[in-house]
Amino acid sequence: MLSLRRQMQYVATRKRCFYTSNMKCGYIVLVPEIGEEGLTGDITIEPGGLPDFNDITIENCLGAIGRQAGVVEKSVKQIESKILALPANKSIDTVELFRKLDEATGPLDTTWGTAKALYLGNSTLIPTKTYMNIHDRARKARASKFCSKSIYDALQKEKKAIVGTFEERLLRKYLLEGGLNGLGLKDDTRASLKEVLLRLGRERANFKNKVNISMHSFAHLIKDYQLVRDFPSTLLEATIIDNNNTNQGPWKFTLQPQVVDGFLKHCPDRIHRWNIWQANVRKASTHMDKSLENSTHIEKIRSLRKRQANILGYPNYATMSMQTKMASSISNLKQIFSKLLQFAGPAQSVEIEQLQNFATASGFEHRLDVYDVSYWQRKYLLSKYKLDEETLRKYFPLPKTPSGLFAFSESLFGIKIVERTDAQIWQPLVNYYDVYDNDRGLKSVGGFYIDCYSKENKFGKNNGWMVSIRNRNDSAKLSPLCALIFNFTPPSGNGPCLLSMDDLRMVFKTFGSALQHILTEAPFTDLAGLSNIEWDASQVAGCVLSNFLDNPSILKTISDSQNCGSLPDDLAQKTKLFKTHLAGYNLCEELYIADLDVELHQCDNFWLDVVRKLWPVYKCMPLDKKDSHPCSFTEIFSGDWGAAQFSHLYSKVIAADIMEAFEDNNEDMNSVGERFKKTFLSLGGAVPAAEVFRRFRGRDPSVEALLKSLNIWRDTRTPHSL
């Protein structure tokens, strides 16, 4: 009876605790069109040179984009005219066609990339509405070559004549892009496709807008310091209402992902954790504010995407999505899910039971629920292994960490990274580096900027971007240039900025993508670097580099504490627990999201029915009856990751298999690094990702390496290939 009374009191308290602030109305900003001749100024960069950031203004960015977009579109029209003028029995010169388009596209890409770097690095230089104007105009112009019916039809006639060359891979890209744009359809059918895409764009925008309003209309206030005493200082600083009362509060916790994650991990009060978690999984649903519900938009987006796929000749949107993926088919993907779940499912059950026992022994009187797991995981690692993320930070200060990463990469891949102090930059703490490849002579093959402290930390959490300022483009004589932009807190009088293990993985992953961008040897801009790489392989290079952090000796080489020296051996050995503890639970979560995304785009059942069907397959905890998490899946329903969410997990699978090759040759990692450079880093999108993997590994990929890296592989099972 006492237990029942406690449960009733707990539920009543939960209901009182669940609240939100008043909703704020959203609004739409109308951005004017860019005129081709309406603005003065320009951005001129010599081939292989660097942007003059001191002289770049909003006006000349807008003016340059307008003119350069016009040049690209004019070039497309000129090529179309030449194609139409050809005799019926005359073939087009595909090499010349691709070269002309690359020449025209190069300046546009450079200006676009420069504007993007300025926007992410310092929004006062390029405000959001200005950048979106530039972005939309550049994207439209760049897409024009893939939307040309004349070019598409001409290349269709050449697809059997060009074999085994860069031009063949580029031709196939044009045909695939053109086909997905409806260029192979009759005029009336193409018009229907256009109408579907317009409606789809409106629904996606509505979905995103409602999620944003829902996120910003909720606030959970805490005035009691005891509830936040274990919170990281960075989280307290981000949520404090009065900066003059850091230790007194109150603190305002919103539904930004990093705030929710940090709150659930550190808040000792279960009622408060429940309140934040419930608000998060209910946002943009009928359980919060019916005027902001996204359930209707989910069904409309799914229906329109299916209609889009049907018009293009595919049975569903998921099947259409596979055309740009290394996985190649839904059946292959489902087999991978099944093989991973075979190990992750049992591991999850054991892990949660172990965590339950620890929590119970620590005085916890409830069965663990989803909103309890990260809190008790943190307590478990601290109690059993003295492993604390905040304590680890002191060993990874900026700028020591990037310099250690550069030195490691130089040794592994046979490159040299040299800082250039005369390069113009957009703010004082930005640095520029030239990259030299020991296999390609004395000339720099490309370069990158690194901005660790983007202005005002405006994106709300620690993020990393690899911004392509320009791709390799032999026709326009352009070498690769990019910017690595992070939004860490700038150093203060109290000492340097310190990085967490998650921050380290992000830095390594972002730099891996930069190396793939810079070390490319593909001559065409639409094949170089990350261009034309299948979506589910696009993160492989970054994931491979981040996997080196699992190696204690490598982790020690990039560590440095002014007071304590490098990372102690025992602590370096324990850090992998952040990845392996609850690995089965976390992998099941990734599998659930990936499979849910695929199923929502290949079946017609109501979205909630799909959730209820898949949840018990992957989850060992019950589904809350008001959990509406798909209603805030912006990546899937308003972004470009519909039926592609699995790509994040797939890249991890491939990267783990690659990493195993380094571990198997631990005594001679440099030779493996050279092979990796000559395949994944050099070939870019010039060769299909599956073939690139075979050239590196000598076989097709397997899920076994990922399972081993997570410590959930069992040798009693039969080895699996993908």
C-alpha positions in Angstrom: 0.0 0.0 0.0 2.9 2.4 0.8 4.5 1.6 -2.5 1.3 2.4 -4.4 0.8 5.7 -2.5 4.4 6.7 -3.4 3.7 5.9 -7.1 0.5 8.0 -7.1 2.3 10.8 -5.4 5.1 10.6 -7.9 2.7 10.7 -10.9 0.9 13.7 -9.4 4.1 15.5 -8.9 5.2 14.8 -12.4 2.0 16.3 -13.8 2.5 19.4 -11.7 6.1 19.7 -12.8 5.4 19.4 -16.6 5.0 23.0 -17.8 6.1 25.3 -20.6 6.4 29.0 -21.1 4.1 31.0 -23.3 4.3 30.3 -27.0 6.0 32.9 -29.1 4.8 33.5 -32.6 7.2 32.9 -35.6 7.5 35.0 -38.6 8.8 34.8 -42.2 11.6 37.0 -43.5 11.2 37.9 -47.2 14.6 38.1 -48.9 14.9 40.1 -52.1 16.2 38.5 -55.3 19.8 39.1 -56.3 20.0 41.1 -59.5 22.7 40.1 -62.0 23.7 43.8 -62.5 22.2 45.4 -59.5 25.2 45.4 -57.1 28.7 46.6 -57.6 31.9 45.0 -56.3 33.4 41.6 -56.9 35.6 38.9 -55.4 38.6 38.0 -57.5 40.9 35.2 -56.4 43.9 34.2 -58.5 44.0 30.4 -59.3 45.4 28.7 -56.3 45.4 32.0 -54.3 43.6 32.9 -51.1 40.6 35.2 -50.5 41.4 38.8 -49.4 39.1 38.6 -46.4 40.0 42.2 -45.4 38.4 43.5 -48.6 35.3 41.3 -48.7 32.0 43.0 -48.1 28.4 41.9 -48.2 27.9 44.0 -51.3 30.7 42.4 -53.3 29.7 38.9 -52.2 26.2 39.6 -53.5 27.4 41.2 -56.6 29.9 38.4 -57.4 27.3 35.7 -56.8 24.9 37.4 -59.1 27.3 37.7 -61.9 29.0 34.3 -61.5 25.6 32.6 -61.3 24.7 34.3 -64.5 27.9 33.1 -66.2 27.2 29.5 -65.2 23.6 29.6 -66.5 24.8 31.3 -69.7 27.4 28.6 -70.2 24.7 25.9 -69.9 22.6 27.7 -72.5 25.6 28.0 -74.9 26.3 24.3 -74.6 22.6 23.6 -75.2 22.7 25.7 -78.4 25.8 23.8 -79.6 24.1 20.4 -78.9 21.0 21.5 -80.9 23.1 22.6 -83.8 24.9 19.3 -84.1 24.1 17.0 -87.0 22.0 13.9 -86.0 25.0 11.6 -86.6 27.5 13.7 -84.7 28.5 13.0 -81.1 29.3 15.7 -78.6 32.7 16.1 -77.1 32.0 15.1 -73.5 35.5 16.0 -72.2 35.1 19.5 -73.6 31.6 19.8 -72.2 32.7 18.9 -68.7 35.7 21.2 -69.0 33.6 24.2 -70.0 31.2 23.6 -67.2 34.0 23.3 -64.6 35.6 26.5 -65.9 32.3 28.4 -65.4 31.5 26.8 -62.1 34.9 27.4 -60.4 34.5 31.1 -59.5 30.9 30.6 -58.4 31.9 27.8 -56.0 34.8 29.9 -54.6 32.6 32.9 -53.8 29.9 30.6 -52.4 32.4 28.8 -50.2 34.0 32.1 -49.0 30.6 33.4 -48.0 29.7 30.2 -46.2 33.0 30.3 -44.2 32.3 34.0 -43.2 28.8 33.2 -42.3 29.7 30.3 -40.0 32.8 32.1 -38.6 31.3 35.5 -38.0 27.7 36.2 -38.7 28.2 40.0 -38.4 30.2 39.8 -41.7 27.6 37.8 -43.5 24.2 37.8 -41.7 21.8 34.9 -42.0 19.4 36.4 -44.4 22.2 37.7 -46.7 23.9 34.3 -46.7 20.6 32.4 -47.4 20.1 34.8 -50.4 23.6 33.9 -51.6 23.1 30.2 -50.9 19.8 29.9 -52.8 21.1 31.8 -55.8 24.3 29.8 -56.0 22.6 26.5 -55.6 20.1 27.3 -58.3 22.8 28.2 -60.7 25.0 25.2 -59.9 22.0 22.9 -60.4 21.3 24.3 -63.8 23.7 21.9 -65.5 21.9 18.9 -63.9 18.5 20.2 -65.0 19.3 20.7 -68.7 17.2 18.4 -70.9 19.5 18.9 -73.9 22.6 18.0 -72.0 20.9 15.0 -70.4 19.7 13.6 -73.8 23.1 14.1 -75.4 24.9 12.3 -72.6 22.3 9.4 -72.8 23.7 8.7 -76.3 27.3 8.6 -75.0 26.9 6.4 -72.0 28.2 3.2 -73.7 31.0 5.0 -75.5 32.9 6.2 -72.5 34.2 3.4 -70.3 36.7 3.3 -67.4 37.6 7.0 -67.2 36.9 9.9 -65.0 34.6 11.1 -67.7 32.5 7.9 -67.4 32.0 8.4 -63.7 31.1 12.1 -64.3 28.7 11.1 -67.1 26.9 8.7 -64.8 26.5 11.4 -62.2 24.9 13.7 -64.8 22.6 11.0 -65.9 21.6 10.0 -62.4 21.0 13.6 -61.3 19.1 14.3 -64.4 17.0 11.3 -64.0 16.1 12.2 -60.4 15.3 15.7 -61.7 12.8 14.2 -64.1 14.6 14.9 -67.3 13.7 11.5 -68.7 10.0 12.1 -68.3 7.5 13.5 -70.8 6.6 17.2 -70.4 3.3 16.7 -68.7 4.7 14.2 -66.2 7.7 16.5 -65.5 5.2 19.2 -64.7 3.4 16.9 -62.3 6.8 16.2 -60.6 7.5 19.9 -60.3 4.1 20.5 -58.6 4.8 17.6 -56.2 8.2 19.1 -55.3 6.8 22.6 -54.7 4.2 21.2 -52.3 6.8 19.0 -50.7 9.0 22.1 -50.1 6.1 23.9 -48.4 5.4 20.9 -46.1 9.0 20.5 -45.1 9.3 24.2 -44.3 6.1 24.0 -42.2 7.5 21.0 -40.3 10.7 22.8 -39.5 9.0 26.0 -38.4 6.8 24.2 -36.0 9.7 22.3 -34.4 11.6 25.6 -34.0 8.6 27.3 -32.3 8.0 24.3 -30.1 11.6 24.2 -29.0 11.7 27.9 -28.2 8.3 28.0 -26.4 9.4 25.6 -23.6 11.4 26.6 -20.6 12.2 24.7 -17.4 13.4 27.0 -14.6 15.5 25.7 -11.7 16.3 28.0 -8.8 17.8 25.3 -6.4 21.6 25.1 -6.8 21.6 21.6 -5.4 19.9 20.4 -8.5 22.6 21.7 -10.8 25.6 21.2 -8.5 27.1 18.5 -10.8 26.4 20.3 -14.0 29.4 21.2 -16.2 30.3 24.9 -16.0 29.8 25.2 -19.7 26.1 24.1 -19.4 25.5 26.3 -16.4 27.0 29.3 -18.3 24.8 28.6 -21.3 21.6 28.4 -19.2 22.1 31.0 -16.5 19.6 33.9 -16.7 21.7 36.4 -14.9 25.5 36.2 -15.7 26.3 38.0 -12.4 24.8 35.2 -10.3 26.4 32.1 -11.9 26.1 30.0 -8.7 22.7 31.4 -7.5 20.5 31.0 -10.6 17.9 30.7 -11.8 18.8 28.6 -14.8 16.6 28.3 -17.8 16.7 24.9 -19.6 15.3 24.7 -23.1 14.8 21.9 -25.6 18.0 22.5 -27.5 19.5 19.0 -28.0 22.8 19.7 -26.1 20.8 21.2 -23.2 18.5 18.2 -23.0 21.4 15.7 -23.2 23.4 17.6 -20.5 20.4 17.9 -18.2 19.4 14.2 -18.4 23.0 13.2 -17.8 23.6 15.4 -14.7 20.3 16.2 -13.0 19.9 14.1 -9.8 16.2 14.6 -9.5 14.1 12.1 -11.5 11.0 14.3 -11.6 12.9 17.1 -13.3 14.5 14.7 -15.7 11.1 13.3 -16.6 9.8 16.8 -17.2 12.5 17.7 -19.7 12.4 14.4 -21.4 8.7 14.4 -21.8 8.7 17.9 -23.2 11.4 16.9 -25.6 9.7 13.7 -27.0 6.3 15.4 -27.2 7.4 18.7 -29.0 5.5 19.5 -32.2 2.8 16.9 -31.4 -0.8 17.0 -30.3 0.3 16.3 -26.7 1.9 19.7 -26.4 0.1 22.3 -28.6 -2.3 21.2 -31.2 -1.7 24.3 -33.3 2.0 23.1 -33.6 1.4 19.5 -34.3 3.5 17.9 -37.1 1.7 14.6 -37.4 -0.3 15.9 -40.3 2.8 17.2 -42.0 4.6 13.8 -41.5 1.8 12.1 -43.4 1.8 14.7 -46.2 5.5 14.6 -46.6 5.5 10.8 -46.8 2.7 10.8 -49.3 4.4 13.5 -51.5 7.7 11.7 -51.4 6.0 8.4 -52.4 4.3 10.3 -55.3 7.7 11.8 -56.3 9.3 8.3 -56.4 6.3 6.8 -58.3 6.5 9.5 -61.0 10.2 8.7 -61.4 9.5 5.0 -61.7 10.4 3.8 -58.2 7.9 1.8 -56.0 8.7 4.0 -52.9 10.9 6.8 -51.7 13.3 4.5 -49.8 14.1 2.6 -53.0 14.7 5.8 -54.8 17.0 6.9 -52.1 19.2 3.8 -52.5 20.3 5.1 -56.0 22.8 7.4 -54.3 23.9 5.0 -51.5 26.7 2.4 -51.2 24.2 0.0 -49.6 22.5 -0.1 -53.0 19.3 -1.8 -51.9 16.8 -2.0 -49.1 17.2 -5.8 -48.8 21.0 -5.4 -48.3 20.4 -2.7 -45.7 17.9 -4.8 -43.8 20.4 -7.7 -43.7 22.9 -5.4 -42.1 20.4 -4.2 -39.5 19.6 -7.8 -38.7 23.2 -8.8 -38.3 24.0 -5.9 -36.0 20.9 -6.4 -33.9 21.8 -10.1 -33.5 24.6 -8.9 -31.2 23.4 -5.5 -30.0 20.0 -6.8 -28.7 21.4 -9.3 -26.2 24.1 -6.9 -25.2 21.6 -4.2 -24.5 19.6 -6.5 -22.2 22.7 -7.4 -20.2 23.9 -3.7 -20.0 20.6 -2.3 -18.7 20.2 -5.1 -16.1 23.7 -4.3 -14.9 22.9 -0.6 -14.7 19.7 -1.4 -12.9 21.5 -3.4 -10.3 24.0 -0.5 -9.8 21.2 2.0 -9.5 19.3 -0.1 -7.0 22.3 -0.6 -4.9 22.8 3.1 -4.9 19.3 3.7 -3.5 17.2 4.1 -6.7 13.7 2.7 -6.1 12.4 2.5 -9.6 12.8 0.5 -12.8 15.1 2.4 -15.1 13.4 4.3 -17.8 14.8 6.0 -20.9 15.3 9.3 -19.1 17.3 7.6 -16.3 19.9 5.9 -18.4 22.4 8.6 -19.1 22.4 9.8 -15.5 23.1 6.4 -14.1 25.6 5.6 -16.7 27.6 8.7 -15.7 27.3 7.7 -12.0 28.4 4.1 -12.8 31.5 5.2 -14.8 32.5 7.6 -12.0 31.9 5.0 -9.2 33.5 2.0 -10.9 36.3 3.5 -12.9 36.8 7.1 -11.5 36.0 8.2 -15.1 34.7 11.7 -15.4 34.4 13.7 -18.6 35.0 17.0 -16.9 38.2 15.8 -15.3 39.5 14.6 -18.6 39.1 18.0 -20.2 42.2 19.5 -18.5 44.4 17.1 -20.6 43.1 18.4 -23.9 43.6 22.2 -24.2 43.5 24.3 -27.4 45.7 24.8 -29.3 47.7 21.7 -28.2 45.1 19.3 -29.5 45.1 20.5 -33.2 48.9 20.6 -33.3 49.0 17.0 -32.0 46.5 16.0 -34.6 48.5 17.6 -37.4 51.7 15.9 -36.3 50.0 12.5 -36.2 48.4 13.0 -39.6 51.8 14.0 -41.1 53.4 10.8 -39.9 50.5 8.5 -40.9 49.8 9.9 -44.4 53.1 11.2 -45.6 52.1 14.9 -45.7 53.4 18.1 -44.3 51.2 20.8 -42.7 52.8 24.3 -42.6 51.3 27.4 -41.1 51.3 30.5 -43.3 51.3 33.7 -41.3 50.7 36.2 -44.2 47.3 34.8 -45.1 44.3 37.2 -44.6 41.8 35.9 -42.0 38.3 36.9 -40.9 39.1 37.2 -37.2 42.4 37.3 -35.2 42.2 33.7 -33.8 41.9 32.1 -37.2 45.0 30.3 -38.6 45.8 29.2 -42.2 47.9 26.1 -43.2 49.3 24.9 -46.5 49.3 21.1 -47.0 52.1 19.3 -48.9 51.9 15.7 -50.1 55.4 14.0 -50.0 54.4 12.0 -53.1 53.6 15.0 -55.2 56.6 17.3 -55.0 57.4 20.6 -53.4 54.2 22.5 -54.4 51.3 22.8 -51.9 48.3 20.6 -52.9 45.8 22.7 -51.0 45.2 24.4 -47.7 42.8 25.0 -44.9 41.8 27.6 -42.3 41.0 26.7 -38.8 38.6 28.8 -36.7 38.1 27.3 -33.2 36.0 30.1 -31.8 33.3 31.1 -34.2 31.7 34.3 -33.1 29.1 34.4 -30.3 28.9 30.6 -30.0 25.7 31.2 -32.0 24.7 27.7 -32.9 24.1 26.8 -29.2 26.5 23.8 -28.9 29.9 22.6 -29.8 29.8 21.9 -33.5 32.3 21.3 -36.3 32.0 22.1 -40.0 34.3 21.4 -42.9 33.4 24.2 -45.3 34.6 23.7 -48.9 35.7 27.1 -50.1 36.8 25.6 -53.4 37.1 22.1 -54.7 40.0 20.8 -56.9 39.1 22.0 -60.4 41.8 21.3 -63.1 39.9 23.1 -65.8 39.7 26.3 -63.8 43.2 25.7 -62.4 42.0 25.7 -58.8 43.5 23.8 -55.9 41.4 22.6 -52.9 40.8 25.1 -50.1 38.6 24.6 -47.0 37.8 26.0 -43.6 37.5 24.0 -40.3 35.1 25.9 -38.2 34.3 25.1 -34.5 32.4 27.1 -32.0 34.3 26.4 -28.8 34.3 29.0 -26.0 37.2 31.4 -26.5 40.0 31.4 -23.9 39.7 33.7 -21.0 41.9 34.9 -18.2 41.2 31.6 -16.4 43.1 29.5 -19.0 42.7 27.8 -22.3 39.6 26.2 -23.8 39.4 22.6 -22.8 37.9 19.8 -25.0 35.8 16.9 -23.9 36.1 13.4 -25.5 33.1 14.2 -27.7 34.8 17.4 -28.8 38.0 15.5 -29.6 36.1 13.1 -31.8 34.3 15.9 -33.6 37.7 17.7 -34.3 39.3 14.5 -35.6 36.2 13.7 -37.7 36.1 17.1 -39.2 39.8 17.1 -40.0 39.4 13.7 -41.7 36.8 15.2 -44.1 39.2 18.1 -44.7 42.0 15.7 -45.7 39.7 14.0 -48.1 38.9 17.4 -49.6 42.5 18.5 -49.9 44.3 15.3 -50.9 42.0 14.5 -53.7 43.5 13.7 -57.1 40.2 13.7 -59.1 40.5 16.4 -61.8 36.8 17.4 -62.1 35.2 19.5 -59.3 32.1 17.2 -59.3 34.3 14.2 -58.6 36.9 15.7 -56.3 37.0 15.5 -52.5 33.6 14.6 -51.1 31.7 15.3 -54.3 29.8 12.4 -55.7 30.7 10.1 -52.8 27.7 7.9 -51.9 25.9 9.4 -48.9 26.4 6.4 -46.7 30.2 6.6 -47.4 30.7 10.3 -47.1 31.6 10.3 -43.4 34.0 7.3 -43.7 37.3 9.3 -43.7 36.2 11.4 -40.7 35.1 8.3 -38.8 38.4 6.5 -39.5 40.4 9.4 -38.1 38.2 9.7 -35.0 38.6 6.0 -34.3 42.3 6.6 -33.7 41.2 8.1 -30.4 40.5 4.6 -29.2 44.3 4.0 -29.2 45.7 5.0 -25.8 49.2 5.8 -27.1 47.8 8.2 -29.8 45.5 9.8 -27.3 48.5 10.5 -25.0 50.4 12.2 -27.8 47.8 14.8 -28.3 47.3 15.4 -24.6 49.0 18.1 -22.5 48.1 19.6 -19.1 50.1 22.5 -17.8 49.8 21.2 -14.2 49.7 17.4 -14.7 51.6 16.7 -17.9 50.3 14.2 -20.5 47.3 11.9 -19.9 48.2 9.1 -17.4 48.4 5.6 -18.8 45.6 4.1 -16.7 43.3 7.0 -17.6 44.2 6.7 -21.3 43.2 3.0 -21.2 39.8 3.8 -19.6 38.7 6.4 -22.0 37.3 3.9 -24.5 34.7 3.1 -21.9 32.8 6.2 -23.1 32.4 4.3 -26.4 31.9 0.7 -25.2 29.8 1.1 -22.0 26.2 0.7 -23.0 27.4 0.1 -26.6 24.6 -2.4 -27.3 22.0 0.0 -25.9 23.3 2.9 -28.1 23.7 0.7 -31.2 20.1 -0.4 -30.8 19.0 3.2 -30.7 20.9 3.9 -33.9 19.4 0.9 -35.5 15.9 1.8 -34.4 16.1 5.4 -35.9 17.7 4.0 -39.1 15.1 1.3 -39.6 12.2 3.6 -38.7 13.3 6.1 -41.3 13.4 3.4 -44.0 10.1 1.9 -43.0 8.4 5.3 -42.9 9.5 5.8 -46.5 8.6 2.4 -47.9 5.2 1.5 -46.2 1.9 3.3 -46.1 1.0 2.6 -42.4 0.3 5.5 -40.1 3.6 6.8 -38.7 2.7 5.9 -35.1 1.8 2.4 -36.0 5.3 2.0 -37.6 6.8 3.3 -34.4 4.8 0.9 -32.3 5.8 -2.0 -34.5 9.6 -1.3 -34.5 10.1 0.0 -30.9 10.0 -3.5 -29.2 12.2 -4.9 -31.9 15.1 -2.6 -30.9 14.2 -1.4 -27.4 14.1 -3.2 -24.1 12.1 -0.4 -22.3 8.4 0.3 -22.9 7.3 3.0 -25.3 5.6 5.9 -23.5 2.1 6.3 -24.8 2.6 10.1 -25.4 6.1 9.7 -26.9 5.9 11.4 -30.4 9.6 11.7 -31.2 9.1 11.5 -35.0 7.2 14.8 -34.9 10.6 16.6 -34.4 12.8 14.6 -36.8 13.9 17.7 -38.7 16.8 15.9 -40.4 14.4 13.4 -41.9 11.3 15.4 -42.6 12.5 18.9 -43.2 16.1 18.2 -44.1 17.7 16.0 -46.8 18.1 12.8 -44.8 14.8 11.2 -45.5 15.4 7.4 -46.1 19.1 8.2 -45.6 19.5 8.4 -41.8 21.1 5.0 -41.8 24.1 6.7 -43.6 25.6 7.8 -40.3 25.7 4.2 -39.0 26.8 2.7 -42.3 29.8 5.0 -42.4 30.7 3.8 -38.9 30.5 0.2 -40.1 32.9 0.9 -43.0 35.2 3.0 -40.9 35.5 0.3 -38.3 36.5 -2.3 -40.9 39.1 0.1 -42.3 40.4 0.7 -38.8 40.9 -3.0 -38.3 43.4 -2.9 -41.1 45.5 -0.3 -39.1 45.2 -2.4 -36.0 46.3 -5.6 -37.7 49.4 -3.8 -39.0 50.2 -1.9 -35.8 53.9 -2.2 -36.4 53.7 -0.7 -39.8 50.7 1.7 -39.7 52.4 4.1 -42.1 52.1 1.6 -45.0 48.4 1.2 -44.3 48.1 5.0 -44.0 49.7 5.4 -47.5 47.2 2.9 -48.9 44.3 4.7 -47.3 45.6 8.0 -48.7 45.8 6.5 -52.2 42.3 5.1 -52.0 39.8 6.9 -49.8 41.6 10.2 -49.5 42.7 10.5 -53.1 40.0 9.0 -55.3 37.0 11.0 -53.8 33.9 10.4 -55.9 35.8 9.4 -59.0 35.4 5.7 -58.1 32.3 4.0 -56.6 32.8 3.7 -52.8 32.3 -0.1 -52.9 35.2 -0.4 -55.3 37.4 2.0 -53.3 36.8 -0.2 -50.2 37.8 -3.3 -52.2 41.0 -1.6 -53.4 41.9 -0.8 -49.8 40.8 -4.0 -48.1 40.9 -6.6 -50.8 37.3 -7.8 -50.1 33.8 -6.5 -49.4 33.1 -4.9 -45.9 31.9 -6.8 -42.8 30.0 -5.7 -39.7 32.3 -7.8 -37.5 34.9 -5.0 -37.0 32.3 -2.5 -35.6 30.9 -5.1 -33.2 34.4 -5.9 -32.0 35.3 -2.2 -31.5 32.2 -1.9 -29.3 33.1 -5.1 -27.3 29.8 -6.8 -28.2 31.1 -9.3 -30.7 30.9 -12.9 -29.6 33.2 -15.5 -31.3 30.6 -18.2 -31.0 28.7 -16.5 -33.9 29.5 -17.0 -37.6 31.4 -14.1 -39.1 29.2 -11.9 -41.3 29.9 -9.8 -44.4 27.6 -7.0 -45.5 
